[in-house]
Amino acid sequence: MYLRTLFTAAFVIILISCNPSKPQAGDFKLLPIPQEYEISGVSDIGPNDLKSFYSTLMFDPATLGKNLKHITPVDSPSKAQLTLIIDTGLDIPQQGYTMKITDETVAISAKDDAGLFYGCMTLGQLLEDAEEQGANLPRCQIKDYPLLAYRAVHLDVKHHLEKKEYYYQLIDKLAKYKVNAIILETEDKIKFQRRPLVASEDALSIAEWKALSDYAQARHIEISPLVQGLGHASYVLKHPEFYELRDDPNSDWAFNPLDPETYKVQFDLYLDAMEATPHGKYLHVGGDEVHTTGRNSGKSALELQLLWLEKVSSFAAAHDRIPIFWDDMPLKQADVYAPMFKPEMTQKEVDSVWRENEHKLTAFLGQFPKNCIYMRWNYSSPEALGNLKAMDWFRNNGLEVMGATAGQTRWVLMPQQESNMENIKSFALNSIESGSQGLLLTLWDDDSPHFELYNRGILFFSEYTWAGDRRDKKSLKSAYRQREFSHALADSSSAFIDQLETPVAFWKNALLKGNKRNYLKKMENPLEDGVIDLPTKSSEGSWSETYAPRLKEAALILHKTDSIRSILKGNRSKTIRNAYTLEVYEQVNEMTALPAKLLLALSEYDRAKGTETKVAALKNLDSLRIDFQDRRAELERVYGQTRILMKPENYILDQDHHAHLANQSLNFDWQFYAEMLFFEKLEKKLDNAIYLENEDALKK
């Protein structure tokens, strides 16, 4: 009988291990979880016993990961401990595989190359668990296959690049978890040959991107480019040489869709991007969040959008690429967009909106390119009836639609909402139920948390798109910790990421008036209009009363960050893999504690009686300023191990229409601008008279 969860399977193995005559068993947590998994005991195969393999397929074992890369080929199945067989008659979906582990051998069969590869990825996870636990492989049978054929993550490098070797490590991780595609959004991070002016000085060359694409292809990951247009065109239109192509002469946001030169530029960028990603079957053309006038041509925004889309889709088809288009603007322009983000709306209410407005879409139905995939992005409510209605409209009119969820949107410092777990799950299940071919996980760089903090969301995406809803949240989070760090961290006592969300959310605006971190650079007087008010000598204690709720929250945050610090310290001592990820989380935790300390220190100053006590409070605040400088330096040191923190000196920042933090300075100041302003205000305005009167005491 097939066991439907790994936890039952793990329980069976643990029971078997109680028999001292058997080889030692282990606790195996696979991710994504296989569709069918039956365990019958413990094999005689230890984690380092697999030395030889026979395969009907030519491949490089180096592509199979750490635990299998050293196996050597033999010329007969009878000589092999591991057999890898292509069987085109196998009754299993594409990319699927079967695995049988007996006492002494492992056999993997699949009807295609990808299936064999994914079988090896599963075997690699079993070997990984066995090695760290000193256990043998389970004697088992597995039948496994994906529920969505196309499982793509979005790699957004528009605001910064990682060090090149990091991308290769990322490819290995994605392959391990059976992600099979990347949509690569580069903007100016390709060293364009046809339009070299567009390229940033630190861009990777076409050859470098192609080498990464080749590496990914060998691991069954297909990279396709996303080249932004009609809007999101600032990376091109910020350059004076391209001002004439602007839809609005005063804005670098959108191309003029009626200017033939627009297409000459965009097509040149497409050609270079396709050369950099030669194995991709898609060309994502963007097209979202834009309203053009064609220099006041009299044509509607919807007409202009579809005119542009027809031209770029025809170009894609001529170059053997399938265009992907963000679908939001036609839906907005037809007034059927709002119900997609109102899950409280009933079917009757949604249908009413569509009855009233659908004609605005159908009037242009003939202009919607048939070769295009319409990507329905929804990062908050994919389950909303309005969202499902929109996807059905495309399908019912003979247009292909695909969903896009998110592991990161506009969250600063760290993804929130359990790495957007519910949204990812909901959109994956909707896509599976509707018969969609795939789903994209967007990972936006707009506010640019460290990429290591995206990993948990990627693994959740891997699970839900491959296996569907097979285990509860707690179990999946446990599997994440075991797979990424160690079986010793699988227990809930090692969990910390969800607890860190509260300090991160508090940190964002703790020192500010309102939700203004992203907008400080746009303010004329950010010290007064953006940064929190400070205590004054004339009204001792009143500041603490005014900010009592925030001070109460600050005290709770400090308690929480202390607890997380302790958990992370314990985790670091037990982790076997990916210690760097934990180091990044440590930096986030320490940074989020700082504003809480500052607020409580301000309260001490506000309530202090007498000059001596005031001076002591001021010295404490000054020590926190030094602590911030040290904390920033340490965070940059850790982040800088994988990330390029500085933009080139000659880089032109664009007009920043959507207030992307990561677009607001050439160096890493954008990450700390709120704190920098706070200390500037503190130095300028906090009871200067007392400070100056006691300057000598403060210096001591």
C-alpha positions as CSV (number, residue, x, y, z in Angstrom):
1,M,0.0,0.0,0.0
2,Y,1.3,3.4,-0.9
3,L,2.0,5.8,2.0
4,R,0.7,9.3,1.2
5,T,3.0,11.3,3.5
6,L,6.6,11.2,4.3
7,F,5.9,11.5,8.0
8,T,4.2,8.1,8.0
9,A,7.2,6.9,5.9
10,A,9.6,8.3,8.4
11,F,7.7,6.8,11.3
12,V,7.9,3.3,9.6
13,I,11.7,3.7,9.2
14,I,12.1,4.7,12.9
15,L,10.1,1.7,14.0
16,I,12.3,-0.6,11.9
17,S,15.4,1.0,13.4
18,C,14.3,-0.4,16.8
19,N,15.3,-3.9,15.6
20,P,19.1,-4.2,16.4
21,S,19.7,-6.8,13.8
22,K,18.8,-4.3,11.0
23,P,21.1,-1.7,9.6
24,Q,20.6,1.8,11.1
25,A,17.6,3.7,9.7
26,G,17.1,7.4,9.3
27,D,14.5,10.1,9.2
28,F,14.0,11.1,5.6
29,K,12.1,14.2,4.6
30,L,12.0,14.7,0.8
31,L,11.1,18.0,-0.8
32,P,9.1,18.1,-2.9
33,I,7.3,15.2,-1.4
34,P,6.8,12.3,-3.9
35,Q,3.4,11.4,-5.2
36,E,3.7,7.8,-4.0
37,Y,6.2,6.5,-1.6
38,E,6.2,3.0,0.0
39,I,8.8,1.9,2.5
40,S,9.3,-1.7,3.3
41,G,12.4,-1.6,5.5
42,V,16.1,-0.6,5.5
43,S,18.5,-1.5,2.8
44,D,22.1,-2.5,3.1
45,I,23.2,0.5,1.1
46,G,25.1,3.1,3.2
47,P,25.4,6.7,2.1
48,N,28.8,6.2,0.5
49,D,28.2,2.8,-1.0
50,L,27.0,3.8,-4.5
51,K,30.1,3.7,-6.7
52,S,28.9,2.6,-10.1
53,F,26.0,3.2,-12.4
54,Y,24.7,2.0,-15.7
55,S,22.5,4.2,-17.9
56,T,20.9,4.2,-21.4
57,L,21.4,7.9,-21.4
58,M,24.7,9.8,-21.9
59,F,25.1,12.5,-19.2
60,D,27.8,14.0,-16.9
61,P,27.5,12.7,-13.3
62,A,28.8,16.2,-12.2
63,T,25.3,17.5,-12.9
64,L,23.8,15.2,-10.3
65,G,24.9,17.0,-7.1
66,K,27.3,16.4,-4.3
67,N,26.2,12.9,-3.4
68,L,26.2,11.4,-6.9
69,K,28.8,13.3,-8.8
70,H,31.6,10.8,-8.2
71,I,29.8,7.6,-9.4
72,T,31.5,6.0,-12.4
73,P,29.8,4.3,-15.4
74,V,29.9,0.6,-16.1
75,D,28.9,-1.2,-19.3
76,S,26.3,-3.6,-18.0
77,P,23.3,-3.3,-15.6
78,S,24.5,-6.4,-13.8
79,K,27.7,-4.6,-12.8
80,A,25.9,-1.5,-11.5
81,Q,24.7,-0.5,-8.1
82,L,22.6,2.2,-9.7
83,T,20.7,1.8,-13.0
84,L,19.2,4.7,-14.9
85,I,16.9,3.6,-17.6
86,I,14.8,5.4,-20.2
87,D,11.6,3.5,-20.9
88,T,9.3,5.4,-23.3
89,G,6.5,3.0,-22.6
90,L,6.4,3.7,-18.9
91,D,3.0,4.6,-17.6
92,I,3.9,7.9,-16.0
93,P,3.6,11.6,-17.0
94,Q,6.5,13.5,-18.6
95,Q,9.3,14.4,-16.1
96,G,8.1,11.6,-13.8
97,Y,10.2,8.6,-12.6
98,T,10.0,5.4,-10.6
99,M,12.6,4.4,-8.1
100,K,13.1,1.0,-6.5
101,I,15.7,0.6,-3.7
102,T,16.4,-3.0,-2.8
103,D,18.8,-4.3,-0.2
104,E,21.8,-3.8,-2.6
105,T,20.7,-1.8,-5.7
106,V,18.9,1.3,-6.8
107,A,16.9,1.4,-10.1
108,I,15.4,4.6,-11.5
109,S,13.3,4.5,-14.7
110,A,11.7,7.4,-16.6
111,K,10.2,8.0,-20.1
112,D,12.4,11.1,-20.6
113,D,15.7,12.6,-19.6
114,A,14.1,15.1,-17.1
115,G,12.5,12.2,-15.3
116,L,15.7,10.4,-14.8
117,F,17.4,13.6,-13.6
118,Y,14.6,14.2,-11.0
119,G,14.9,10.7,-9.8
120,C,18.5,11.3,-9.2
121,M,17.7,14.5,-7.3
122,T,15.4,12.5,-5.0
123,L,18.1,9.9,-4.5
124,G,20.5,12.7,-3.7
125,Q,18.3,13.9,-0.9
126,L,18.0,10.4,0.5
127,L,21.8,10.1,0.4
128,E,22.1,13.5,2.0
129,D,19.9,12.5,4.9
130,A,21.5,9.1,5.3
131,E,25.0,10.6,5.3
132,E,24.3,13.1,8.1
133,Q,22.5,10.6,10.2
134,G,24.9,7.7,9.7
135,A,22.0,5.7,8.3
136,N,21.3,3.4,5.4
137,L,18.9,4.1,2.5
138,P,15.3,3.0,3.0
139,R,14.2,-0.1,1.1
140,C,11.4,1.5,-0.9
141,Q,9.5,2.2,-4.1
142,I,8.7,5.6,-5.4
143,K,6.4,6.8,-8.2
144,D,6.7,10.5,-8.7
145,Y,5.8,13.2,-11.3
146,P,5.0,16.9,-11.3
147,L,1.4,18.3,-11.3
148,L,2.6,21.4,-13.2
149,A,4.9,21.0,-16.1
150,Y,6.5,24.5,-16.0
151,R,7.8,25.5,-12.6
152,A,9.6,28.8,-13.1
153,V,11.2,31.3,-10.7
154,H,11.8,34.9,-11.5
155,L,15.4,36.1,-11.2
156,D,15.3,39.9,-11.0
157,V,18.7,41.6,-11.2
158,K,17.7,45.0,-12.3
159,H,18.9,46.8,-9.1
160,H,22.0,44.7,-8.2
161,L,24.0,41.7,-9.2
162,E,25.2,38.8,-7.1
163,K,28.7,37.6,-7.6
164,K,28.8,35.3,-10.6
165,E,29.5,32.1,-8.7
166,Y,26.4,32.7,-6.6
167,Y,24.2,32.2,-9.7
168,Y,25.8,28.8,-10.3
169,Q,25.1,27.7,-6.8
170,L,21.5,28.9,-7.2
171,I,21.1,26.8,-10.3
172,D,22.2,23.7,-8.3
173,K,19.8,24.5,-5.5
174,L,16.9,25.0,-7.9
175,A,17.7,21.7,-9.7
176,K,17.8,19.9,-6.4
177,Y,14.2,20.9,-5.7
178,K,13.0,20.2,-9.2
179,V,12.4,23.8,-10.4
180,N,12.8,23.7,-14.1
181,A,12.8,27.2,-15.4
182,I,14.0,30.8,-14.8
183,I,12.5,34.0,-16.1
184,L,15.6,36.3,-16.1
185,E,14.8,40.0,-15.7
186,T,18.0,41.8,-16.5
187,E,17.2,45.4,-17.6
188,D,20.7,46.9,-18.0
189,K,22.7,43.9,-16.5
190,I,23.4,42.4,-20.0
191,K,26.4,44.0,-21.8
192,F,24.3,44.7,-24.9
193,Q,26.2,44.6,-28.1
194,R,23.6,46.2,-30.4
195,R,22.8,49.0,-27.9
196,P,25.9,49.2,-25.6
197,L,24.7,52.5,-24.1
198,V,21.9,50.7,-22.3
199,A,24.3,48.4,-20.4
200,S,25.5,49.1,-16.9
201,E,29.2,49.1,-16.5
202,D,29.0,46.1,-14.2
203,A,26.7,44.1,-16.5
204,L,27.6,40.5,-17.4
205,S,28.5,39.8,-21.0
206,I,26.3,37.9,-23.3
207,A,28.9,35.1,-23.1
208,E,28.7,35.0,-19.3
209,W,24.9,34.8,-19.3
210,K,25.1,32.1,-22.0
211,A,27.5,30.1,-19.9
212,L,25.1,30.2,-17.0
213,S,22.2,29.3,-19.3
214,D,24.2,26.3,-20.6
215,Y,25.0,25.2,-17.0
216,A,21.3,25.4,-16.2
217,Q,20.2,23.5,-19.3
218,A,22.5,20.6,-18.3
219,R,20.4,20.5,-15.0
220,H,17.1,20.7,-16.8
221,I,16.5,24.4,-16.1
222,E,15.5,26.5,-19.0
223,I,16.3,30.2,-18.8
224,S,14.2,32.7,-20.7
225,P,14.7,36.5,-20.7
226,L,12.3,39.2,-19.5
227,V,13.1,42.5,-21.4
228,Q,10.9,45.3,-20.0
229,G,8.7,47.4,-22.3
230,L,6.2,49.1,-23.0
231,G,6.6,50.6,-19.5
232,H,9.3,49.9,-16.9
233,A,11.5,51.4,-19.6
234,S,13.6,53.8,-17.3
235,Y,16.7,51.7,-17.8
236,V,16.6,52.8,-21.4
237,L,14.8,56.1,-21.4
238,K,16.8,57.7,-18.6
239,H,19.7,58.1,-21.1
240,P,19.5,61.5,-23.0
241,E,20.1,59.7,-26.3
242,F,16.7,58.0,-26.0
243,Y,14.6,60.9,-24.7
244,E,12.9,61.2,-28.1
245,L,11.4,57.7,-27.6
246,R,9.5,58.7,-24.5
247,D,5.7,58.6,-24.5
248,D,5.8,61.5,-22.1
249,P,8.9,63.7,-22.7
250,N,9.1,64.5,-19.0
251,S,9.0,60.8,-17.9
252,D,11.4,58.0,-18.4
253,W,8.8,55.4,-17.6
254,A,7.3,54.4,-21.0
255,F,8.1,54.1,-24.7
256,N,6.1,55.8,-27.3
257,P,4.4,52.9,-29.1
258,L,3.8,54.8,-32.3
259,D,7.4,55.7,-32.9
260,P,9.1,53.1,-35.2
261,E,12.4,53.7,-33.4
262,T,10.9,52.3,-30.3
263,Y,10.8,48.9,-31.9
264,K,14.2,49.1,-33.4
265,V,15.6,49.6,-29.9
266,Q,13.5,47.0,-28.2
267,F,14.1,44.4,-30.9
268,D,17.9,44.9,-30.6
269,L,17.6,44.3,-26.8
270,Y,15.5,41.2,-27.5
271,L,18.1,39.8,-29.9
272,D,21.0,40.2,-27.4
273,A,18.9,38.8,-24.6
274,M,17.9,35.8,-26.6
275,E,21.6,35.2,-27.5
276,A,22.4,35.3,-23.8
277,T,19.6,32.7,-23.1
278,P,19.8,30.4,-26.1
279,H,17.8,27.5,-24.6
280,G,14.8,29.5,-23.6
281,K,11.5,29.0,-25.4
282,Y,9.9,32.2,-24.1
283,L,10.5,35.9,-24.5
284,H,8.8,37.8,-21.6
285,V,8.0,41.3,-22.9
286,G,6.7,42.9,-19.8
287,G,3.9,45.4,-20.6
288,D,2.6,46.0,-17.1
289,E,1.8,49.1,-15.1
290,V,1.8,51.5,-18.1
291,H,-0.7,53.9,-19.6
292,T,0.5,55.5,-22.8
293,T,-1.0,58.3,-25.0
294,G,1.2,57.9,-28.1
295,R,2.1,61.6,-27.7
296,N,-1.6,62.5,-27.5
297,S,-2.4,60.6,-30.7
298,G,-6.1,60.2,-29.8
299,K,-5.8,56.4,-29.6
300,S,-6.9,54.8,-26.3
301,A,-4.4,53.3,-24.0
302,L,-5.8,49.9,-24.7
303,E,-5.5,50.4,-28.5
304,L,-1.9,51.5,-28.0
305,Q,-1.1,48.6,-25.7
306,L,-2.4,46.0,-28.1
307,L,-0.7,47.7,-31.1
308,W,2.6,47.4,-29.2
309,L,1.8,43.8,-28.1
310,E,1.1,42.7,-31.7
311,K,4.4,44.0,-32.9
312,V,6.5,42.4,-30.2
313,S,4.6,39.1,-30.3
314,S,5.2,38.9,-34.1
315,F,8.9,39.5,-33.5
316,A,9.0,36.8,-30.9
317,A,7.3,34.3,-33.2
318,A,9.7,35.2,-36.0
319,H,12.5,34.2,-33.7
320,D,10.9,31.0,-32.5
321,R,10.0,32.4,-29.0
322,I,6.7,32.3,-27.3
323,P,5.9,35.8,-26.0
324,I,4.7,36.2,-22.4
325,F,2.9,39.4,-21.4
326,W,1.7,40.7,-18.0
327,D,-2.0,41.0,-18.5
328,D,-3.0,43.7,-16.0
329,M,-3.3,46.7,-18.2
330,P,-6.0,45.5,-20.7
331,L,-8.0,44.3,-17.6
332,K,-7.6,47.7,-15.9
333,Q,-8.5,49.6,-19.1
334,A,-11.6,47.5,-19.4
335,D,-12.6,48.1,-15.7
336,V,-12.7,44.4,-14.8
337,Y,-9.4,44.5,-12.7
338,A,-10.6,45.4,-9.2
339,P,-12.5,42.2,-8.4
340,M,-9.3,40.2,-8.7
341,F,-8.1,41.8,-5.4
342,K,-11.4,41.6,-3.5
343,P,-11.8,38.0,-2.4
344,E,-14.8,39.1,-0.4
345,M,-16.8,39.6,-3.6
346,T,-19.4,37.0,-4.4
347,Q,-19.8,35.3,-7.8
348,K,-22.9,37.3,-8.4
349,E,-21.0,40.6,-7.7
350,V,-18.1,39.6,-9.9
351,D,-20.3,38.5,-12.8
352,S,-22.1,41.9,-12.5
353,V,-18.9,43.8,-13.0
354,W,-18.0,41.6,-16.0
355,R,-21.5,42.0,-17.6
356,E,-21.2,45.7,-17.4
357,N,-17.6,46.0,-18.8
358,E,-16.6,42.8,-20.7
359,H,-17.6,44.4,-24.0
360,K,-14.6,46.8,-23.6
361,L,-12.4,43.8,-24.0
362,T,-14.3,41.8,-26.6
363,A,-14.4,44.8,-28.9
364,F,-10.6,44.4,-29.3
365,L,-10.5,40.6,-29.0
366,G,-9.2,40.2,-32.6
367,Q,-6.2,42.3,-31.7
368,F,-5.1,40.1,-28.8
369,P,-2.2,38.0,-30.3
370,K,-3.0,34.3,-30.3
371,N,0.6,33.2,-29.9
372,C,1.0,35.1,-26.6
373,I,0.8,33.7,-23.0
374,Y,-1.2,36.2,-20.8
375,M,0.4,36.1,-17.4
376,R,-2.2,36.7,-14.6
377,W,-0.1,38.0,-11.7
378,N,-1.7,38.2,-8.3
379,Y,0.4,38.3,-5.2
380,S,-2.3,38.6,-2.5
381,S,-5.6,36.9,-3.6
382,P,-5.3,34.4,-6.4
383,E,-8.3,32.5,-4.9
384,A,-10.5,35.6,-5.5
385,L,-13.4,34.8,-7.8
386,G,-12.5,37.9,-9.8
387,N,-9.0,36.5,-10.5
388,L,-10.4,33.1,-11.6
389,K,-13.0,34.9,-13.8
390,A,-10.2,36.8,-15.6
391,M,-8.2,33.7,-16.2
392,D,-11.4,32.0,-17.6
393,W,-12.0,34.9,-19.9
394,F,-8.6,34.3,-21.6
395,R,-9.2,30.6,-21.8
396,N,-12.7,30.9,-23.1
397,N,-11.5,33.2,-25.9
398,G,-8.8,30.8,-27.1
399,L,-5.9,32.6,-25.4
400,E,-3.4,30.9,-23.2
401,V,-3.1,32.1,-19.6
402,M,-0.5,31.3,-16.9
403,G,-0.4,32.5,-13.3
404,A,2.3,34.4,-11.4
405,T,2.6,34.3,-7.7
406,A,5.3,35.9,-5.5
407,G,7.9,34.9,-3.0
408,Q,8.9,38.5,-2.6
409,T,7.0,41.7,-3.5
410,R,7.6,45.0,-1.8
411,W,8.7,43.7,1.6
412,V,11.9,45.3,3.0
413,L,14.7,43.4,4.6
414,M,12.9,40.1,4.5
415,P,9.8,38.4,2.9
416,Q,6.8,38.4,5.1
417,Q,3.6,36.3,5.5
418,E,5.4,33.0,6.0
419,S,7.3,33.7,2.8
420,N,3.9,34.4,1.2
421,M,3.1,30.7,1.7
422,E,-0.7,30.9,1.4
423,N,-0.6,32.8,-1.8
424,I,1.9,30.4,-3.4
425,K,-0.1,27.4,-2.3
426,S,-3.4,28.9,-3.5
427,F,-2.2,29.9,-6.9
428,A,-0.4,26.5,-7.4
429,L,-3.5,24.6,-6.5
430,N,-5.7,26.8,-8.7
431,S,-3.3,26.3,-11.6
432,I,-3.3,22.5,-11.1
433,E,-7.1,22.3,-10.9
434,S,-7.6,24.4,-14.0
435,G,-5.2,22.4,-16.1
436,S,-2.6,25.2,-16.5
437,Q,0.8,24.2,-17.8
438,G,2.7,26.2,-15.2
439,L,3.3,28.9,-12.7
440,L,5.9,31.6,-12.2
441,L,7.2,32.6,-8.8
442,T,8.2,36.3,-9.0
443,L,11.0,37.4,-6.7
444,W,11.2,41.2,-7.1
445,D,14.3,43.1,-6.3
446,D,12.5,46.4,-5.8
447,D,13.4,46.7,-2.1
448,S,16.1,44.1,-2.4
449,P,16.3,41.8,0.6
450,H,19.2,39.4,0.5
451,F,18.5,36.5,-1.9
452,E,19.2,33.9,0.7
453,L,16.0,35.0,2.4
454,Y,14.0,34.0,-0.7
455,N,15.0,30.4,-0.4
456,R,12.1,29.2,1.9
457,G,9.5,30.6,-0.5
458,I,11.2,28.9,-3.4
459,L,11.1,25.6,-1.7
460,F,7.4,26.1,-0.8
461,F,6.8,26.9,-4.5
462,S,8.7,23.7,-5.4
463,E,6.5,21.6,-3.2
464,Y,3.1,23.0,-4.2
465,T,3.8,23.1,-8.0
466,W,5.2,19.6,-8.0
467,A,3.1,17.7,-5.5
468,G,0.1,19.9,-4.7
469,D,-1.3,20.2,-1.2
470,R,0.2,17.0,0.4
471,R,1.3,18.1,3.9
472,D,0.4,20.8,6.4
473,K,2.4,24.0,6.9
474,K,4.2,22.9,10.0
475,S,5.4,19.7,8.3
476,L,6.5,21.5,5.2
477,K,8.4,24.1,7.2
478,S,10.1,21.2,9.1
479,A,11.1,19.6,5.8
480,Y,12.5,23.0,4.7
481,R,14.7,23.2,7.8
482,Q,15.9,19.6,7.4
483,R,16.7,19.9,3.7
484,E,18.4,23.2,3.9
485,F,20.3,23.0,7.2
486,S,20.2,19.6,9.0
487,H,17.9,16.9,10.3
488,A,18.8,18.3,13.8
489,L,16.9,21.5,12.9
490,A,13.7,19.8,11.7
491,D,12.1,20.1,15.1
492,S,9.9,23.2,15.7
493,S,12.2,24.4,18.5
494,S,14.6,25.4,15.7
495,A,12.0,27.5,13.9
496,F,12.7,31.2,13.8
497,I,11.8,32.8,10.4
498,D,8.1,33.4,11.2
499,Q,9.0,34.9,14.6
500,L,11.4,37.3,12.8
501,E,8.6,38.8,10.7
502,T,7.3,41.0,13.6
503,P,10.7,42.7,14.3
504,V,11.2,43.2,10.6
505,A,7.8,44.8,10.2
506,F,8.4,47.0,13.2
507,W,11.9,48.0,12.0
508,K,10.6,49.4,8.7
509,N,9.0,52.6,10.2
510,A,9.9,52.5,13.8
511,L,11.9,55.7,13.6
512,L,9.5,57.4,11.1
513,K,6.2,59.2,10.9
514,G,4.0,56.8,9.1
515,N,4.9,54.3,6.3
516,K,7.5,56.5,4.7
517,R,10.8,54.6,4.4
518,N,10.5,54.2,0.6
519,Y,9.6,57.9,0.2
520,L,12.2,59.7,2.3
521,K,14.4,60.5,-0.8
522,K,11.4,62.2,-2.4
523,M,10.7,64.6,0.5
524,E,11.9,68.2,0.6
525,N,12.4,68.1,4.3
526,P,12.7,64.4,5.4
527,L,14.0,65.3,8.9
528,E,10.8,67.1,9.8
529,D,8.3,65.3,7.6
530,G,9.7,61.8,7.7
531,V,11.6,61.2,10.9
532,I,9.9,60.7,14.2
533,D,9.6,63.8,16.6
534,L,12.2,63.9,19.4
535,P,11.9,64.8,23.1
536,T,12.3,68.4,24.1
537,K,13.6,69.9,27.3
538,S,10.5,72.0,27.8
539,S,8.1,69.1,28.2
540,E,9.9,66.3,30.1
541,G,8.0,63.0,29.9
542,S,5.4,64.1,27.4
543,W,7.2,62.4,24.5
544,S,7.1,59.1,26.3
545,E,3.4,59.5,26.8
546,T,2.8,60.4,23.2
547,Y,4.7,57.3,22.0
548,A,3.7,54.9,24.7
549,P,2.2,52.3,22.3
550,R,5.4,52.4,20.2
551,L,7.6,52.1,23.3
552,K,5.6,49.1,24.5
553,E,6.0,47.5,21.2
554,A,9.8,48.3,21.2
555,A,10.2,46.5,24.5
556,L,8.4,43.4,23.1
557,I,10.6,43.5,20.0
558,L,13.8,43.5,22.0
559,H,12.5,40.4,23.9
560,K,11.7,38.7,20.6
561,T,15.0,39.5,19.0
562,D,16.8,38.2,22.0
563,S,14.9,34.9,21.7
564,I,15.6,34.7,18.0
565,R,19.3,35.4,18.6
566,S,19.4,32.4,21.0
567,I,17.7,30.1,18.5
568,L,20.0,31.2,15.7
569,K,23.0,30.6,17.9
570,G,21.9,27.1,18.6
571,N,21.0,26.5,14.9
572,R,24.5,27.6,13.8
573,S,26.1,25.1,16.1
574,K,23.9,22.2,14.6
575,T,23.7,23.1,11.0
576,I,25.5,21.0,8.4
577,R,24.6,22.9,5.2
578,N,24.0,26.5,4.3
579,A,25.4,28.1,7.4
580,Y,25.7,31.3,5.4
581,T,21.9,31.6,5.2
582,L,21.7,31.6,9.0
583,E,24.4,34.2,9.1
584,V,22.3,36.5,6.9
585,Y,19.3,35.9,9.1
586,E,21.4,36.9,12.1
587,Q,22.2,40.2,10.5
588,V,18.6,40.9,9.9
589,N,17.7,40.1,13.5
590,E,20.4,42.4,14.9
591,M,19.4,45.2,12.6
592,T,15.8,45.0,13.6
593,A,16.8,45.3,17.3
594,L,18.4,48.7,16.8
595,P,15.4,51.0,16.4
596,A,13.8,49.4,19.5
597,K,16.9,50.2,21.5
598,L,16.9,53.7,20.2
599,L,13.3,54.4,21.1
600,L,13.7,53.1,24.6
601,A,16.9,55.2,25.0
602,L,15.0,58.2,23.8
603,S,12.4,57.5,26.5
604,E,15.1,57.3,29.1
605,Y,16.4,60.7,28.0
606,D,12.9,62.2,27.9
607,R,12.1,61.1,31.5
608,A,15.6,61.8,33.0
609,K,15.7,64.3,35.9
610,G,18.7,66.6,36.2
611,T,21.6,67.4,34.0
612,E,23.8,64.4,35.1
613,T,21.0,61.9,34.3
614,K,20.3,63.7,30.9
615,V,24.0,63.5,30.0
616,A,24.1,59.8,30.8
617,A,21.1,59.2,28.6
618,L,22.7,61.2,25.8
619,K,25.9,59.2,26.1
620,N,23.7,56.0,25.8
621,L,22.2,57.4,22.6
622,D,25.6,58.2,21.2
623,S,26.8,54.7,22.0
624,L,23.9,53.4,19.9
625,R,25.0,55.7,17.0
626,I,28.3,53.9,17.1
627,D,26.6,50.6,17.5
628,F,24.6,51.4,14.3
629,Q,27.8,52.2,12.4
630,D,29.3,48.9,13.5
631,R,26.1,47.0,12.8
632,R,25.9,48.4,9.3
633,A,29.6,47.5,8.6
634,E,29.0,43.9,9.8
635,L,25.8,43.6,7.7
636,E,27.6,44.8,4.6
637,R,30.5,42.4,5.3
638,V,28.1,39.5,5.4
639,Y,26.0,40.5,2.5
640,G,29.1,41.4,0.5
641,Q,30.2,37.7,0.6
642,T,27.7,37.0,-2.3
643,R,26.3,40.4,-3.3
644,I,27.7,43.3,-5.2
645,L,26.7,46.2,-3.0
646,M,27.9,49.2,-5.1
647,K,26.6,50.4,-8.4
648,P,29.3,51.8,-10.8
649,E,30.3,55.4,-10.2
650,N,28.9,56.5,-13.6
651,Y,25.6,54.8,-13.1
652,I,22.5,56.9,-13.8
653,L,19.7,56.5,-11.3
654,D,16.4,56.8,-13.0
655,Q,13.3,58.8,-11.9
656,D,12.2,56.0,-9.5
657,H,8.5,56.2,-10.3
658,H,7.6,53.4,-7.9
659,A,9.9,54.3,-5.0
660,H,12.2,51.3,-5.2
661,L,14.5,51.5,-2.2
662,A,17.3,49.7,-4.1
663,N,17.2,52.4,-6.8
664,Q,17.9,55.3,-4.4
665,S,21.7,55.4,-4.1
666,L,24.8,54.1,-5.8
667,N,26.2,52.7,-2.5
668,F,24.3,50.7,0.2
669,D,23.0,53.9,1.9
670,W,19.5,53.1,0.6
671,Q,19.2,50.3,3.1
672,F,19.9,52.5,6.0
673,Y,18.6,55.9,4.9
674,A,15.9,56.1,7.7
675,E,18.5,55.4,10.4
676,M,21.0,57.8,8.9
677,L,18.4,60.6,8.9
678,F,17.4,59.8,12.5
679,F,20.9,60.2,13.8
680,E,21.2,63.4,11.8
681,K,18.1,64.8,13.4
682,L,19.3,63.6,16.8
683,E,22.5,65.4,16.4
684,K,20.9,68.6,15.2
685,K,17.8,68.9,17.4
686,L,18.0,66.9,20.6
687,D,18.4,69.5,23.4
688,N,21.5,71.1,21.9
689,A,21.8,73.4,24.9
690,I,22.3,70.5,27.3
691,Y,24.6,68.8,24.9
692,L,26.8,71.8,24.4
693,E,26.8,72.7,28.1
694,N,28.1,69.2,28.9
695,E,30.3,68.6,25.9
696,D,33.3,67.8,28.1
697,A,31.3,65.3,30.2
698,L,29.9,63.6,27.0
699,K,33.4,63.2,25.6
700,K,34.5,61.4,28.7
